[in-house]
């Protein structure tokens, strides 16, 4: 079983429907949601577009073969029912439950993402996602001082009523989870919630499932790999009101998470370190660029106090990406745009909105061509709306 990328394979939309998908209410509907999301080359953007176009997961599954055929892919078959049943059976055995976009227990904070997960697997106390959350992230090869600082921050933030969010990695993440078990902690995992990585954190992971929450958008049984952690990091940033980086190298996953948080308008804070310590270089860079310097939990709480003093306001569920306008171009024009897009994309990721600006084409024209190219396997989507050309 493999993780799905953030694909988008739907070439054309022909009629309007509900502006956002209603969450499934029956077991059959949940199976259909899972089948649609696990279908080959159906990523998050495609899932929402198909639901908006066809009104239900069942209808979208029925339409997928013709959609694929229109994009030049013959003999396309959606995810078989038995694959979805097997995943749901594995979830029940592991004690995990499905949380779908739009459901009452789906975290509102994740709807700020451009690509909120349609389905989350949760193992533990899902009510923790309804409380104020702060992320603590940092280096795997953390220093003794970094670990001490993490434990102090996690303890004080927990005592102040915050749930501590991290990624269950070794080092800073593990220290943050361990100390905040009794006050509330959420581990966002790169693989399935039933797959512990690294194994040295197995005891902590067991405690989190019993007292906190393990959370993942990945399929049950999925083994995490390096390319899946950026997607995990966006969920850490999305859940949290603020992100605190304790130790991080200049090029690290923690800084990717910090960029995700900044893009979402979250507060980013960092613990300073010695200039000669490479593990502190990323934090020092963040502070240089405007991140709040953290000496204790009081610095974090003070930075958030204006937000926390505001009463919660009822918010309607946000709408997934809107359906694009109908494409009326000729085949020759479409082919020319295919070539131009491939000419502009390379192995280094490029933001989709930047590509659209560079092409000076209507967004719905570019989007429909990107759908075809992704289905053909010529481009790849990455978290955060980034595109690259397949080698």
N, C-alpha and C positions, 0 to 999 in steps of 0.2 A: 504494500500500500504506500502511495506517495502523496506528498503534499500538493495541493493545487496552487498554481500561480494565479496572479490577479489578471486573468484573461479577459478578452472582450471579443467575441466571435460573431456577434449578430450583425448582419450586413444591412438590413432595412427594417424599419418599423412602419406598419401600414394602418394601424388604428389605435385609438387611445383607450386607456383602461384606468384602473385605480392608480392614483399618484404614488402610492407606496404599498408594498405587499402586506396583507393582513397575516399575522402569525398563524401557523397551523394550530388547529384545535383537536385534531384526531390523530391516532397513530398512523393511519394511511397517509394523511397529509404530511406528517413529519417524515415518513419514508420518502415521499415524493420530493420534498425539499432537499433531503439528503442526496437522493439520486441525481437531482438536477445539479447540485453543487459539486458532486463528485464526477460528473460526466466529463469526458475528455475535452480539454481546452475550454471548459466553462469555468472562468474565474469569477471573482466577486462582481466586477462591473457587468459582465455578461449575465450573471444570475439576476441582478436587479432589472436589467434591460428586458430580459425575457419575461420576467414576472410582470413588468409594466405593460409589455406588449400583449401578453396572452392571458393575464389575469389570474393564472394559477400555475402551480408547478406541473400538474398533470398535463395541462394544455401545452406548456412550454416543452415538456418532454416529447409530446407527440409531434411538435413542430420542428424539433432539432434536426432530424435527418434531412428535411427539405431545406432548412437554413444552411446546413453544411453543404448540401449539394449545390445550392446557389453560389456558394463561395468556392466551388471547384473541388470539394472533397466528397468522393463517392463512398458508399458502404459505411456511412457513419452510424454508430449505434450508441444511444445514451447508456449511462451506467445501469447495469442490470439490477433488478429488485433484490436478488439474492446478495449482492455486494452491500447494499444499504442495510438489509436485514442482519447481515453478519456484523457490521459495525455497531448497529444498535444492540445486538446481543452481547458483543464485547463490552459495550458501555454499561449495560445492566450488570454484568458479572463483575466489573471493576467498581461499581457503585457510582458511576458518573451519570449525569442527566443532561439532556439537550436543552439549551436556551436559545430561542430563535429571535431574530430581529423583530422588534415591535411588541414582544411579550412584556408583561408587567415586570418581570425580573431581569429583563435585558438592561444593562447599565446605560443610563442616559448619556454619560460622558463619552461613550464610544461613538455615539451618533455624530460627534464633531469630526470624525474621520471622513476623508473622501471615499474610503472603502471599508465601511464598518463590516465586520464579519457577519454574514447571514446566520451562521450557526456557531455556537460556542458549546464546548463540553466542559461541564463544571463538576468537580469532585470536592465536596465539603460544604461549607456554609456560604451559599450564594448571597445571603442577605448582606454580607460584608461589602458587596459592590454598591449598596445603597448608602454607605457611610462615606465621609470625606476621606480621600486616599492621597497619600504622598509616596512617590517612588524614590527608592534609594538604590543606586546602581554604581558600579565601579569595577576595578580591575580584578581579574581572576587571581593573579599573582600578587595579592595585596600585601602591603607591609604591615608590621605589627601595629604601628601607629594608625594606619588606615582602618584596620579591623577594630581597634579600640574606639576610634571615632564613630565608626558605623554602629557598633553596639550601643554607644551612648546616645546617638541620634535616634536609633530605633526604639530604645527604651523610653526616652523622653517624649517622642512623638506619639508613641502608643499610649503613654499615660495621659497625654493631652487630648486623646480621643480620635487620633488618626489611625487609619489602617495603612500598614506599610506594604507597598507593592514592589516586587523585584522579580528577577528572572530565574531563580534557582540555580545559578551558576556557582562554581566554587569561588571562594574569596569573599568579596564585599556582599554579593547577593546572599550567600549562605549565612553570613553573620547577621544580616538584616532580618532574614526570616526567623532564625533561631531565637533571637532576642524578643521578637514581636509576636511569637506564637500565642502567648496568653492574652494579648491585647488586640490581636487581629492582623493577619498577614495574608497576602494573595501572591501566589507564585504563577506567573504567566510563562507557559512552557513552549519551547520551540517545536517539540514533537507531541505525540498524543499524551493525554493526561495520565495514561496508564504506563508510560515509558519513562523511567527515571534516568535522567542524564544530568551530571555525571553520577555514576553509581555511588561515589563516596558521600553523596547527599541523600542516600536512600532513607536514612533514619529521620532526617529533617523533613523529607517529602512525606513520609508516613505521618509525622506529627501535623503537617499542614493539612493533609486530607482529613484528619480527625478534628483539628481545632480551627483551621483556617480554610483556605480555598485554593485548589489547583485548577487552573483555567487554561484552555487552549482552543484555537480554531482548527487545529490539525486533526486529521482522521485518527480514530482510535488505532493504536498499534503503530503509528508512524514514528520512525526513528529520526531524531533531529539531525540535520546536517548544517554546515556553515551558512549555506545560502538561505536557510529558512529563518535565521535569527533576526534579520532586519524586519521581517513581517511581525515576528514576536515583539520586537522593540516598539513598533508603532502602537501596539495594544497597551504596553506598559505606559507609554506617554499619554495615550488617549484616556486611560482610566483615571489618571492622577491629576489632582489640582496643581501639583508642582513636582518637579524632578530635581533631586539632589544628587550630584555626582561627587563621590567621595575620593576616588582615585581613578585616573584614566590616562592612558597614553595619548599622544597627539593623534594617532590613527587607531581608533578603537570603536567597538560596538556601543560603548557608553556615549560617545560623542554623536553617533548616529541617532541614538535615542534622544539625546539633547536637541538635535536638529528637528526631530519629529515633534518634540514638545514645543519648541519655538514656533514651528509652523502652525501648531494648534492654538497658539496664544497662551500656552501654559507658562508659569514662572519657572525659570531655570536657575538653580543655585549650585554653587560649587565650593568644596573645601580646598583651601590653598595648600600648596606643598612646597618642598624645597626645590629651587630651580635646577639642582643637579640630579634630581630623582626623575627618571623618565616616566614613572607612574603618576607623577603630578603634573606633567607637561600639559595634558589635555585640560585639567581643571584650571591651571593658571591661564591658559589661553581663553577659556570661557570667561573667567573673571576679567581679563584684559578687555574682552569684547562686550562686557556689560552684565555678565551674570552676577547675581548677589553673592557676596562672600559669606560663607557659613563658618561660624566659630562654635555654635551650639544650636540646639533645637529652637531656642528662643529667636534666633535670627530667621529661621524658617517660618515659625508661627507669626512673627512680626511682619514678614513679607506678605503673608496670606491674610492678615487680619482684615483688610478692607473687604476682601472677597467673602470671608467667613462671617462677617457681621451682617451681610445682606440676607434677607429672608429668601428661602427657596421659592421660586416662581414656577407655576405649572407650565410646562412646555409641551407643545404638540410633538409627536414623533416626526423627525425630519424626513424629508423625501429623499430617496435614492436618486441617482442621476436621472435627469429628465430625458424623455425619449427625443431623439433628434428628428429634425424635419425630414420629410421624404426626399430621397436623392433622385434627381431627374437628369443626371449627366449621361452622355453617350458612353458606349464601351471604350471608344478611343480616348475620351477625356479621363475616364477612370483608369485606364492602363497607363496613361501619361503620369497621373498622380501616383500610381503604384511605384513607378520608376523613380520619381522625384523623391518620394519618402524614403525609399531604400538607399538612394544616393546621399541623403542627409543623415541617415542613421548609421552608427558604427557600433563597435563593441562597448564603448563607454556610454552609460545611460544618459538620456536626454529627457527633460520634462515634456510631457505631451502638450501642455499649453504653450511652451516655448516653440515646439515644432509647428503648431498651428499658426502662431504669430509669424514664424519664419516663412511658412508657405504662402501666407496671405490668402488663404482659402477659407470659405465658411466652415465653421467647426464641424457641422454634421457631414460635410463632404469628406473631410479628413478622417473622422471617426469611422465612417462606414468602410473606408479603404483599410484602415488599421485592423478592423475586424477581419477582413479577408486575409490580410497578410499574416495575422496571428494564427488563424485557422490553418493556413498553408505552412505554418512552422517557420516563417521567414523573419519574424520579429518576436520579441519576448517582452512581456510586461513585468515590471518589478514594483515592489511596494512604493507608495508615495507618488504614483502617477508617472513613473519613469519608464522609458522605452529604450530598447537596444536591439541591434540587428543580430540575428542568429548567425554564428560562424559556420 
